[in-house]
Amino acid sequence: MGEFASWYQNGGGFMRYILLLALSGAALGILAALTRRRALVSGAFLNAAACLVIGIVGWQLGLVDMRSAAATVDPDQLAMVVERGSEIAIVPLHFAALACLPAVLGGLLALALGAKSRE
């Protein structure tokens, strides 16, 4: 559990927004699958897209922070700093990709069930 907590902390402030979107997206995905309403399916997909956009923005801002920190490092340690900084900078994108899955899967399930019931 401690490893996940440090991974979550490395992601920065964007992780909170991604987590909130993930929870609301999971709720929308479940509701969409249960009710098969198109509006909920669209909401689930839009929520997943917003989650990914926030992850991409967090990743890009993490790269900017990494580059500014790398500018202050000795040249012999630069490769190590850039490698570790790149690993940390991409954490919000990884978390967003995992967090949007319940919304996407719920929306896809709702579409499949809706198409099956129309046959």
N, C-alpha and C positions, 0 to 999 in steps of 0.2 A: 504494500500500500504506500510505503514511503517513496518508492520509485515513481509511482504515478503522481504523487503530490509534487515532487520536484519537477517532473515533466510538465505538470499543469502550471507551476510557478514560472518555469522557463518560457512559457508561451506568452506571458505578459497579460496586460489588461484586456486584450481581445478575447481571451479564453472565457471570460464571464459572459460576454455577449453571445459567443458561439454556444455556450452551454444553455443560455436562456432560449435561444433559437432552437436548439436541439430538443429541449423539453417541449416547447410549443409545437415543433414539427412532429414529434412523436405523437402528441395528442391529436394533431390534425390528421396524421396518417392513420391512427387507430379509428378515429371517427369516420374518416373517408372510407376505410375498409368495411366498417360496420354499416354505414348508411348508404354507401355507393352514390353519394351526391357529387356532382361535377364541381360545384363550388368548393367543396372541401378538398377534392383532388387537386384542383388548381391552387388552392391555398397551401397544401402540403408541398407541391412542387415549387411554388414561389418561396416558401420558407426555406426549402433546401438550397435554392439558388442564392438566397440572401446569406445563408450560413456559409456557403462557399465563397461568396464575394468578400465577406468579412475575413475569412481565412486568408484569402489572397492579399487583401490590404494589410493584414497583420504580418504576413510573410514579407511583403515588400518593405514595410516600415522596419521590420527586424533586420533586413539586409542593409537598409540605410544606416541603422544604428551600428551594425557590424562594421560597415565601411568606415564610419567616423571613428570608431574605436580602433580599427586596424591602422588608421593614419597616425596614431600616437605610439605605436609599438615599434620596438627595434626591428630592423629588417631581417635579422636572423630568426626571429620568432614569428614573422608575419604569416608564413604558411600555416603554422599551427593555429594561430588566432583566426585566420580566415576559415579554416576547416571546422573548427569548433563553433565559430559564429554562424556558419552556414547551417550546421546541424541544429542549433538553437533557433535560428530565424525561421526555419520551416515548420516548427512545431504547431503554430496556429493553423496552417493549411492541413497538416495531417489530422489534427483534432476536428477541423471542420468537415473533412472528408468522411471521417467516421461518424460524426454527429449528424450528418444529413441523411444517413442511410435509413433510419426508421421512417422518416417522412417520405422518402422516395419509394421504399418498399411498400409502405401503406398505400400510397397513391397508386402504385402499379397493381397492387392486389385489388384495390377498389375498381380500377379500370378492367381488370380481368374478370372479376366477379360481375361487374355491370354488363360486360359483353356476353358473358355466359348466360345471364338471366334474360337477355333480350332474344336469345336464340329460340 
